[in-house]
């Protein structure tokens, strides 16, 4: 089955299974960094919004032998599971008064999203763009949200500065910062890998863990991973009041910031013989080999100046 045939077959199968008051449509959705995805939407007649379900990965399952009918049934299940969230949306979240305490911001790459940003109110910060979303629901099952578009801003009759003011207050409250040392993260990874071999109370386990961590520390400067509590779109924490300042004061140093993805950034003290160019090369290599295209934030390295309390692209 060809990909286009697959899309149409899924649409027709979903149409067979949904109530008569629902319409089913296929859409192309422009995602972060210019990535285009195919999506299916099931919309009831009296609703303004509905969950978007992406189909690209399902095609791989069809190629592996899964039936279109089974995929359609899963899509219906997802739709039904999300109806409660859809009720929240359709109950007034598109209204500014209902949405104002749920408006948050994210950081994305400016150049890679040039087309998308035509429809999104934004502010430019170095080579990044600060864009805005409304959180509908955030719990253990995930986060539901919708973008603040130019059309929505006009409908609200609110300017971008007001949206930015609200987002600056809401984002740290809804998604608190999380800062962890790379050593702490490594300990967890090593513990997960070797815990089955030793009792954690056993000194052998503790000794091995300590040796591995100390060996790593000798090879590199101490790094810290900055994100938010849900590890999603956590690079936005770079703009939280006091976060970089407090870290720099604690380290008694200016800070290099490696934007490892839209979800997190790596901080390291700007002391010693660190080369800006080698750091930049490392960021670009990781972006090119390890980070999904849609999650790339920047190919640059930023420098936080403690005296000025601001960061900028690190100069050579």
C-alpha positions as CSV (number, residue, x, y, z in Angstrom):
1,X,0.0,0.0,0.0
2,X,1.3,3.4,-1.0
3,X,1.4,6.2,1.6
4,X,-1.4,8.3,0.0
5,X,-3.6,5.2,-0.3
6,X,-2.9,4.5,3.4
7,X,-4.1,8.0,4.4
8,X,-7.3,7.7,2.4
9,X,-8.0,4.2,3.7
10,X,-7.6,5.3,7.3
11,X,-9.9,8.3,6.7
12,X,-12.6,6.0,5.2
13,X,-12.3,3.4,8.0
14,X,-12.6,6.1,10.7
15,X,-15.6,7.5,8.9
16,X,-17.3,4.1,9.2
17,X,-16.8,4.0,12.9
18,X,-17.7,7.6,14.1
19,X,-21.3,8.9,14.7
20,X,-23.1,10.6,11.9
21,X,-22.7,14.0,13.4
22,X,-18.9,13.9,13.1
23,X,-16.9,15.0,10.1
24,X,-13.5,13.4,9.4
25,X,-10.7,15.3,7.6
26,X,-7.1,14.9,6.6
27,X,-4.8,17.9,7.1
28,X,-1.1,18.8,6.6
29,X,0.2,20.3,9.8
30,X,3.4,22.5,9.9
31,X,5.2,21.6,13.0
32,X,8.4,23.0,14.6
33,X,11.4,23.7,12.4
34,X,9.4,23.2,9.2
35,X,8.5,19.6,9.7
36,X,5.3,18.7,7.9
37,X,3.1,16.0,9.3
38,X,-0.2,14.4,8.1
39,X,-3.0,14.4,10.6
40,X,-6.6,13.3,10.9
41,X,-9.2,15.2,12.8
42,X,-12.6,14.0,14.0
43,X,-14.9,17.0,14.6
44,X,-18.4,16.9,16.1
45,X,-20.8,19.4,14.5
46,X,-21.3,21.5,17.7
47,X,-17.6,21.8,18.6
48,X,-15.0,24.4,17.7
49,X,-11.9,22.3,18.3
50,X,-10.8,18.6,18.4
51,X,-7.6,16.7,19.0
52,X,-5.2,16.3,16.1
53,X,-3.9,12.8,15.6
54,X,-0.8,12.4,13.5
55,X,-0.6,9.5,11.0
56,X,3.0,9.3,9.8
57,X,4.2,6.7,12.3
58,X,1.1,4.6,11.7
59,X,2.2,4.0,8.2
60,X,5.3,2.2,9.4
61,X,2.9,-0.1,11.4
62,X,0.9,-0.9,8.2
63,X,4.1,-1.7,6.4
64,X,5.0,-4.1,9.3
65,X,1.6,-5.9,8.9
66,X,-0.9,-4.1,11.1
67,X,-4.3,-3.6,9.6
68,X,-5.9,-0.3,8.7
69,X,-9.0,-1.3,10.7
70,X,-6.9,-1.7,13.8
71,X,-5.3,1.7,13.4
72,X,-8.7,3.3,12.8
73,X,-10.0,1.7,16.0
74,X,-7.0,3.1,17.9
75,X,-7.6,6.5,16.5
76,X,-11.3,6.3,17.6
77,X,-10.0,5.3,21.1
78,X,-7.7,8.3,21.2
79,X,-10.5,10.6,20.1
80,X,-12.8,9.3,22.8
81,X,-10.1,9.5,25.5
82,X,-9.6,13.1,24.5
83,X,-13.2,14.1,24.5
84,X,-13.0,15.4,28.0
85,X,-10.1,17.6,27.1
86,X,-12.1,18.7,24.1
87,X,-15.0,19.6,26.4
88,X,-12.6,21.9,28.3
89,X,-11.6,23.6,25.0
90,X,-15.1,24.0,23.8
91,X,-16.4,25.2,27.2
92,X,-14.6,28.5,26.7
93,X,-10.8,28.2,26.7
94,X,-10.8,30.1,23.4
95,X,-12.2,33.1,25.3
96,X,-9.4,35.4,26.6
97,X,-10.8,35.7,30.1
98,X,-10.8,31.9,30.5
99,X,-7.3,31.5,28.9
100,X,-5.3,34.4,30.4
101,X,-4.0,32.4,33.4
102,X,-3.0,29.5,31.1
103,X,-1.0,31.4,28.5
104,X,2.7,30.2,28.4
105,X,5.7,30.7,26.2
106,X,8.2,28.4,24.4
107,X,11.5,29.0,22.7
108,X,11.9,27.9,19.1
109,X,14.5,28.5,16.4
110,X,13.7,31.7,14.5
111,X,15.2,31.0,11.1
112,X,14.0,27.4,10.9
113,X,10.4,28.5,11.6
114,X,10.3,31.6,9.4
115,X,7.1,30.4,7.5
116,X,5.4,29.3,10.7
117,X,6.1,32.5,12.5
118,X,4.1,34.5,10.0
119,X,1.0,33.2,11.8
120,X,2.4,33.2,15.4
121,X,2.8,36.4,17.5
122,X,6.4,36.2,18.8
123,X,9.3,38.1,20.2
124,X,12.9,37.6,18.9
125,X,15.6,36.7,21.5
126,X,19.0,36.3,19.8
127,X,18.4,33.6,17.1
128,X,15.3,32.2,18.9
129,X,11.7,33.2,18.8
130,X,9.5,33.3,21.9
131,X,6.0,32.0,21.0
132,X,2.8,31.5,23.0
133,X,0.4,28.7,23.8
134,X,-2.6,28.1,26.0
135,X,-2.4,25.1,28.3
136,X,-5.8,23.3,28.4
137,X,-4.7,20.5,30.6
138,X,-1.5,19.1,32.1
139,X,-1.4,15.9,34.1
140,X,0.2,12.4,34.2
141,X,-1.5,11.6,30.8
142,X,0.2,14.5,29.0
143,X,-0.4,18.1,28.1
144,X,-3.1,19.5,25.9
145,X,-2.6,23.0,24.4
146,X,-3.3,25.2,21.4
147,X,-1.1,28.0,19.8
148,X,-1.8,31.7,20.2
149,X,-2.1,32.7,16.6
150,X,-2.4,36.2,15.0
151,X,-6.1,35.5,14.3
152,X,-6.7,34.5,17.9
153,X,-4.9,37.7,19.1
154,X,-7.1,39.8,16.9
155,X,-10.2,38.0,18.2
156,X,-9.1,38.6,21.8
157,X,-8.4,42.3,21.0
158,X,-5.2,42.0,23.0
159,X,-1.7,43.1,22.1
160,X,1.4,40.9,22.1
161,X,2.9,42.8,25.1
162,X,0.0,41.8,27.2
163,X,0.3,38.2,26.1
164,X,4.0,38.3,26.9
165,X,3.4,39.8,30.3
166,X,0.9,37.0,31.2
167,X,3.2,34.2,29.8
168,X,6.1,35.5,31.8
169,X,4.0,35.1,35.0
170,X,2.3,31.8,34.1
171,X,5.1,29.7,32.6
172,X,7.3,29.5,35.8
173,X,4.2,28.8,37.9
174,X,2.8,26.1,35.7
175,X,6.1,24.5,34.7
176,X,8.7,25.0,37.5
177,X,12.4,24.9,36.7
178,X,14.5,21.8,37.2
179,X,18.3,22.0,37.4
180,X,20.4,18.9,37.8
181,X,24.1,18.2,37.5
182,X,25.2,15.8,34.8
183,X,26.8,13.7,37.5
184,X,23.5,13.3,39.2
185,X,21.9,12.2,35.9
186,X,24.7,9.8,35.2
187,X,24.3,8.2,38.6
188,X,20.7,7.5,37.8
189,X,21.6,6.0,34.4
190,X,24.3,3.8,35.9
191,X,22.1,2.8,38.8
192,X,19.4,1.7,36.3
193,X,21.9,-0.3,34.3
194,X,23.7,-2.0,37.2
195,X,21.2,-2.1,40.0
196,X,20.0,-5.6,39.2
197,X,23.5,-6.9,39.8
198,X,24.0,-5.5,43.3
199,X,22.1,-4.7,46.4
200,X,22.1,-0.9,46.6
201,X,23.1,-1.2,50.3
202,X,26.1,-3.3,49.2
203,X,29.4,-1.3,49.4
204,X,30.5,-2.9,46.2
205,X,27.7,-1.2,44.3
206,X,28.5,2.2,46.0
207,X,32.2,1.8,45.2
208,X,31.6,1.0,41.5
209,X,29.2,3.9,41.2
210,X,31.7,6.3,42.8
211,X,34.6,5.2,40.6
212,X,32.6,5.5,37.4
213,X,31.4,9.0,38.3
214,X,34.8,10.3,39.5
215,X,36.4,8.9,36.3
216,X,33.9,10.9,34.2
217,X,34.4,14.1,36.3
218,X,38.2,14.0,35.5
219,X,37.5,14.1,31.7
220,X,35.3,17.2,31.5
221,X,34.0,20.4,33.2
222,X,31.0,20.1,35.4
223,X,27.8,20.4,33.4
224,X,24.3,21.0,34.5
225,X,21.0,20.3,32.7
226,X,18.3,22.9,32.9
227,X,14.7,22.1,32.0
228,X,11.3,22.2,33.6
229,X,9.4,19.8,35.8
230,X,7.9,17.9,32.9
231,X,11.0,17.9,30.6
232,X,9.0,19.3,27.7
233,X,9.8,22.6,26.1
234,X,12.1,23.2,29.0
235,X,14.5,25.5,27.2
236,X,12.0,28.2,28.1
237,X,13.4,28.1,31.6
238,X,16.4,30.2,30.3
239,X,14.1,33.2,30.6
240,X,12.7,32.5,34.1
241,X,13.6,35.4,36.4
242,X,16.8,34.8,38.5
243,X,17.5,31.3,37.2
244,X,20.8,32.1,35.3
245,X,21.7,34.8,37.8
246,X,21.4,32.5,40.8
247,X,23.3,29.7,39.1
248,X,26.1,32.1,38.1
249,X,26.4,33.5,41.6
250,X,26.6,30.0,43.0
251,X,29.3,29.1,40.5
252,X,31.1,32.5,41.0
253,X,31.4,32.6,37.2
254,X,29.8,33.7,34.0
255,X,28.0,30.8,32.2
256,X,28.1,29.1,28.9
257,X,24.7,27.9,27.7
258,X,24.5,25.0,25.2
259,X,21.0,24.9,23.8
260,X,20.8,21.1,23.5
261,X,17.1,21.1,22.3
262,X,13.8,22.8,22.7
263,X,13.4,20.7,25.8
264,X,16.6,21.6,27.8
265,X,19.8,23.5,27.9
266,X,23.2,22.6,29.3
267,X,24.9,25.1,31.6
268,X,28.6,25.1,32.5
269,X,30.8,27.7,34.2
270,X,32.8,29.9,31.8
271,X,36.0,29.3,33.7
272,X,39.1,27.4,32.6
273,X,40.2,27.0,29.0
274,X,36.9,26.3,27.4
275,X,36.8,27.2,23.7
276,X,33.7,28.9,22.4
277,X,34.3,27.4,18.9
278,X,34.8,23.8,20.3
279,X,31.5,24.2,22.3
280,X,29.7,25.5,19.2
281,X,31.1,22.6,17.1
282,X,29.8,20.2,19.8
283,X,26.3,21.7,19.7
284,X,26.2,21.4,15.9
285,X,27.5,17.9,15.9
286,X,24.9,16.8,18.4
287,X,22.1,18.6,16.5
288,X,23.2,16.9,13.3
289,X,23.4,13.4,14.7
290,X,21.4,13.0,17.9
291,X,18.6,15.6,18.1
292,X,15.4,15.1,15.9
293,X,15.1,18.0,13.5
294,X,11.9,19.2,15.0
295,X,13.5,19.5,18.4
296,X,16.6,21.6,17.4
297,X,16.6,25.0,19.2
298,X,19.9,26.6,18.0
299,X,23.3,25.8,16.5
300,X,24.9,28.6,18.6
301,X,26.4,28.8,22.0
302,X,25.2,31.5,24.4
303,X,27.2,33.4,27.0
304,X,25.6,34.6,30.2
305,X,27.3,37.7,31.7
306,X,26.7,37.9,35.4
307,X,27.6,41.6,35.7
308,X,25.1,42.5,33.0
309,X,22.6,39.8,34.0
310,X,21.9,38.9,30.4
311,X,22.9,36.3,27.8
312,X,23.8,36.6,24.1
313,X,25.4,34.5,21.4
314,X,28.9,33.8,22.4
315,X,31.4,35.7,20.2
316,X,34.7,34.2,19.0
